[in-house]
Amino acid sequence: MRPTGHPRSDRAVGRGASGRSAETSIGGERGAVRERGRLALLLAVSTLLLSFDLGRWVLATNDETRFPMLARDILAQGHWWLPRLNGVAHLNKPPLYAWLIAIAAWPTGAVTQQTAAYPSVLAALGTVGATYWIGRRLFSREAALAAGLIVVTTYGVFTMARVPMPDMMFCFALTGAMAAFIAAEFDGRRWALALLYSMVGVAFWTKGPAALMALAVALGYTWATHGWAGAARRLALAPGLVLLVLVILPWWLLDAAAGGGEFTQRIVLDDWLLWYFPAGTRSWRAVTDPIGQALTILLPWAALLPFAVWAALRTGRESPRAMRVLLIWAGTVFFLIAISRQQRMRYYLPLGPPAALLIAAWCSGLTMAHRRVAFAGGWTVVALGLCLWQVHASARHNEATDLQAIAREISQSPKPLYTFDVPELVLAFYLERPVALLPDSARLQSLVAEGRSGYLVIADRAVPRALSSGLHRIGGGRVNGRPLSLFND
């Protein structure tokens, strides 16, 4: 018997399959175009938010001026491998961030407030892009876009993107490492493991051993999911660690050769190990301070984080791997920073991306009417509020530093400039001349007794009474709200 109905020839079937394939291809291309457009819009909005006042923030602490001063030494003296401060090689931190500032300032040849901030704002945009990619891979387009918008409007990213310190670059490197890990673990892209270890190396070249947090997250997730044997295999741990050592070894060897025993004692032990590891008896503030600083750097979105974490713990069965990796990521980073001896709010900056992803996943899963409109309205209020706050805070902050009178006075003579109880790198950056930091008032008194010719800049609170007989006050100023006096012999 012949089959009933409308028989389709092989040729007709081929035409139908070809047509469907073409439609799928066109649809995929359109989807890719929309995806790129969405990411481009996110980055454009982020650029506007992060750069509308770029370069206006006065650098008022040694931490803010350290890497710009290293970049100046690189451009002026060519000390790329071991940049110097006041002629002394800076061994405490790897030089990557100083390199980036020097490269940003290369076209003009001048390291200014603005050129020094370029690497941070670019790193912030990279963090936004990496957060978006992770959200798109783990959840949806809506969650990815929300995560990018949230992370750029956290207090930490919004402010640190304007400051020439390595923390924003470090956050980007860790987020990039996590994106590579997720590509390897969730998509089976084994080549991404090389990117994971390379990004950990970049993080190390930015801030040193704290970069190993990314590997701790990856190990924690793979161990919880596949067991220890599975973790070592899936992370290609042995070859990966070899690659990481090869990436970081050059700086380690150079610093060890330049610093000798000082490198081992002062840098490796004091700055790398004892700086982070807990020591001695700790008070109850060891618990409350980390929580407070972590929540502050995530403001204003920190208010939603408890709901997002609770939802992730309860609904993780729907996306168990996605929620697990975010919870382990955020939990590991917070724990490792919280137990360290030294606490700085900026250290918690790497919490921004996983927290933003958790909040975005929670928001996109809400069933309330007009959910997207509500999020867009709330985000707009947050963004405008941050911009207005930044303008006000920047103006108030900048008024607290004034070195014009001191600069005017010392321009009269090339005599050496000494300082005591004053951030010497701030003076060196804005006065554009070497500044010698005196260790204590005794050394200051000896200079006066020796009749050493030079200018002295001293915090008013530290001016010894004996100076009144040997020196004359010829001017004053302030740094970060602290009154200063300029003395001449």
N, C-alpha and C positions, 0 to 999 in steps of 0.2 A: 504494500500500500504506500501511496505517496503521502507525505505529511501534509496536514491541513494548514490553513492560515496563509500568511503572506511570507513565503520563503525569501530569505535574504542571501544573495550571492556572496561569495567570498570578497568580491570586489566592493560590493556595497558595504559589507562589514568593515573592510579596510578603510573606506571613505569615512564611515562613522567614527571609527577609532581615531583616525587621523584628525578629524574635526574636533573630537573631544580633547585630544592631546594639544591641539593648537589653542583651544579655548583655555585649557589649564595653564598652558605656557603664558598666554596673554594675561590671565588672571594673576599668575605668579609674578610677572613683571610689574603689573600695576600695584600689587601688594608690596613689592620691594621698593617701588618708587614712593609709595605712601609712607613706608617705614623710614626711608631716608629723609623724607620731608618732615616727618614727625620729630626725628632726632635733630635735624637741622634747626627746626623751630625751637626745640628745647634748648639747644646750645646757644641760639641767638638771644633768647630771653635771658638765659643765664649770663651771657656776656654783658648784656645791658645792666643787669643787677650787680654784677661784680666789678664793673669797670667805670661806672658813671662818675666816681670820685677817685679813681686810681691815681696814686701819687700825692694825694693831699695829706695823708697821715704822717705826722711828724714822728721820726724815729727817736724815742726818748729813753730807751734802755740799752744796755750793752748787748742783750740778747737780740734786739732788733737791728743793731748796727754791726754786729760781728761779721756776718757773711757779706754784707756790702763792703766792709773794709777789707776783707780777704779778697774780694773781687777786684778792688782797686789795686791791691798789691799784685794780683795776677796781671792786670793790664799794664801797670807801670813797670814792674820788675820781671815779669815773665815766670813767676814761681807757680807754675801750673800744678805740679805734683804736690808740693808742700808750701802752700801759701802762708804768708807770715803776717803777724800782728806786731807792730813796733819792732820788726826785725827778728822776731822769734817765731819759729815754725809752729803752726797750729796743729797739734796732734790729736786733740780731743774728739773731733768729728771728721769723717771723710770729706773730701773737697767737692763732691758732686754739686752741691747746691751753690757753692761759690763759683764753680765753672759756669753754671747756668746763668747766674747774674752777670758774669763777665761776658758771656756770649750775647746776652740781651743788651748789654751796654756797648758792645763792640762798634756798632755803626756810628755812634756819637762819640765814643771814647770816654764817656763820663758816666760814672755810677751815681745816679741821683735817687731821690725817693721814688720816682716813677719807674725808672728802668730796673731798680732793685726789686720791684714788686711784680714784674712780668712773669717770672717763673712760677710764683705762687698762684697767680690768677689762671695761668695755663694749666697748672696742676689741678686746680679746682674744677675747671671745665673738663679735664680728663676724668676726674672722679665722678662728675655728673654723667658723662658718657658711659663709663664702665658700670655705674649703678643702673643706668637705663638698660644696658645689654643684659645684665644679670636678671633684672626684673622681667625682661622680655623672654629670656630663656626659661626661667622658673615658673612664671605665671602668665601674664597676658600683656597686650599692648597697653591697655588701660593702667594696669598696675605698674608697668615699666615707666610710663610717662609720669604717673603720680610719684613714683619713687625719685625720679630725677628732679621733679619740681620741689619735693620735700627736702631732699638733701641739700640743694642749693640755698634753701631758705632756713636752714638750721643756723643757730647763732655761731657755731664753730666754723663752718665752711664760709659763711657770709663775711665774717670778720678776718679769719686767718688768710683768706684769699688776697687780702690787701697788705699783708705784713711780710717782709722779706726774711722769713724764718723757714727752716726746712720741714716744718710739721705738715704743711699742706702737700708738699711733694711726697713725703713719707706716706700720707694717707692715700694718695693716688697710687703709689707703688703697691701698697698692701691690697687696695681694691682691685688693681690690675692682676695681682697674683691670685686673688680669689676668683676673678673672672676666668683666668686660665685653668684653675683647678676645677671649676664647674664645667668648663668645656670638656676637660678630660674625663671627669667622673660621670657626668650626665649624658654627654654625647659620644663618649668613647673616642675622642680625638687625642690619641696618644701623643701627637706632636705638641699638644698644648702643655704637657708636663715640662718640656724644655722652657717654654715661656714662663711657667710657674716659677721654676728655680731661677730663671733670669730676672724676673721681677723682684723676687726676694733679694737677689744680688743688688738690684737698683736701690731697694729700700735700705740695704746694708750700707751702700755707698752714700746714702742720705743721712742716716742717723745711727748706724752701727748695729750692734747685736739685737736691738729691739725688733729688727726685721724678722727674726725667727718666729715671731708671733704668727705669721702667715702659715708657716709649716706646722706650728702647733694646732692651728685650726684644721688644716688638711688632715693631719694625723688623727686628731680627735674625731673627725667625722668618719673617716674610713675605718678606724678602729671600732667605733660604735656600730657601723653598718656591716663591715666585713670581717671583723676580728683582726688581731695583730698581723697574722701571716698575710691576710688579704690586703691590709693597709700597706705593708712593705712592698708587695707585688704591684698593687694598683698605682702607687705613687712612684714606682721605679726608684726606690729610696737610695740604693747604693750609687747608681750612676748619677742620680739627681744631686746627691750631696757632693759627688766629685765635681760636677759642673759648678755648683755653688762655690766650692772652695777655689776653683780656678778663677771665678769671677771676682772674689773678694781678696784673693791672696796678694795681688800686686800692691794694694794700699797697705795691707798688713806688713809686708816685708819692708816697704819704704819707711813706714812709721817706726818699725822696730829698729831699722838701721839708723834712722835720724835721732831717735829718742833714747836708744839703748836701754839701760836699766830703768830710766824714768818712764819710758813707754810701758814697761811691764807693771811698775808699781802705781804710777799716777793715772795712767789711762786704762789699762786692762783691769787692774784690781779696783781702783777707787772709782773711776768714771763709768766703767762698764758693768762691773759686778756689784760692788757695794752700793753704787748709786741706785740700782734697781732692787736688789735683794733686801728683804726685810731684816732688821737687826734690832736686838734688844726688846724690851717690854713696850708694847704699844697700847695706847689709851683707846677709849671708846670712839674717839674721833677717827681712828683708823678704819672704822666701819662707816661712819656717817659722812666723812669728807669725800671719799671716792664716789659715793652715791650722789651727793650734792653736786660735785663737779661734773660727773657724767650727765646728770639731768640738765645742768645749766648749759652745757655745750650743745645739747639737743633742743634747747628752747627754740620756738614755742611748742614744737611738736612733741616734746617730752610728755606733755599732758595726755597724749593719746597712746604712748608706748605701753603702759600697763594693760590697756584693753587689747592692743595688738598682740602682746606676748601671751595673754590669757587665751585669746582666740587661737593663736598658733598652737598652744599646748592642747587645746580641746579639739580643734578641727584638723590637726596634723595628719589624721588618718586619710583625709582626702588628698593631700599632697604631702605624704610623709617625708619624702626625701627633701623636698624644697624647704619645708618648714624646719626640718632637722638641721640642715646646713646653716640656715640663718640663725637659729637659736644657738648652735654650737659656735658659730662665728662671733656673734655678739657676746655670748657668755665667756668665751675664752679670752677675747681681747679685754673685756672689763676685768676679769679675774687677774690676769697677768699684770695689768697696770695698777689695779687696786692694792695688790700685795707688795708693790715696790715701795722702797723707803721714801723716795722723793715723789711728791705729788704736785703736778701742775695741771691746770684745767686743759691746756692744749694737748696734753698727752692722750686725752680721751677722744681726740678728733677722729681716729679710725672707727669709732662707734657709729659715726654718722651714716655710712652706707647701709650696714645691716639693719640699723634701726629704721631708716627710711623705707627699706624694702619690707620690713615687717608691718609698718604702719600702712604702706601702700596696699599690701595684700589684704589687710583687714578692711581698709576703706573700700576697695574694689569688690569685696565680698558682701558688703552691706546690701540689704534688700529694700532700703528706704526709697521712697519716691524721689525723683529728681536728684539722685545721688551725685551725678557728675556736676550738675549745676551748683549743688551745695559745696562740693569740694572746690570747684573753680572760684566761687565767691569767697570761701574761707581762705584759699591760697592767695587770692588777690589782696585781701585785707592784710595778711601776714607779710606779703612782699612790700606793700606800700608802707606798712608800719616799720619794717626793718630799714627801708630807705630813709624815711624821716628820722628814725632814731640814729642812723649812721651819720647823717648830716649834722645833727645836734651834737652827738658824742664826739665826732671828729673835731668840730669847732672848739668844744670845751677842752678836749685833750690837747689840741695844738696851742691854745692860749697858755697852757701850763709850762711851755718851754720857750725861752727867749734868750738868745745868745748874741743879739745884734750889738749890744754895747761892748761886750767882751771882744767880739770880732773886730770892732772898730779900733779898740785900744791896742790890741796885739798886732794889728797891721802896721803899727809905727816902727816895729823892730823885729828882727828875726831871732831874738833871744829864745832860748828853749822854754817850753811850757811844761810845768809840773802841776800835778793835781793830787788832791787827797779827799777821800770820802765823796767822790763825784764819779759818775759813769764816764770813764776816760774815753771809751770808744765813741760815745755820743759827741764829745768835744772834738775828737779827731775827725769824725765824719763831717761835721758842719763847719769847723774852723779850717779844715783841710791842711793840717800840719801835725807833725808827730806830737804826742802827748805822753809824758812819762808818769806812770802811776806810782805814787809813794806808798809804801806798805803801811806806815803808821805815822803818828805825830812826832815820834822821836826822830825819824829820818827827816821830817820837815824841819824840826828845830836844828838839826845838824847842818842842813843846807843854809839856814839863816846864819848860824854861827860861823860857817865857813865863808860867808859873804858871796856865795854862789850867785851869779847874775842870772836872772830869769824871771818869768812870770809864774805866779802861783794862783791856781783856781781852787778854792776851798769851799766846801759847804758851810754855810753860816753856823750851823749847829756844831761844827767841829773846829771853828777858828780858835786857836790857842791864844790866851791873853798875852803871852810873851811876844807874839808877832807884832804887837802894836809899836814896839820900840825899834824893830828892825825893818819893817816893811810898811808901805803906804797903800791904802786901798784906793784904787783908781777906777773901779767900775764894779758892776755886778750883773747878775742875770738869774735865770732859773732853768732847771731841767726837771721836767715831770713834776712841777709844783714845788721843787726843793730850791730855796734861795741859795745863790752862790755869790762869792766875793772874789774879785780879781785883785791881786796884790802885785806890787812892783818894788824893786829895791831902790 
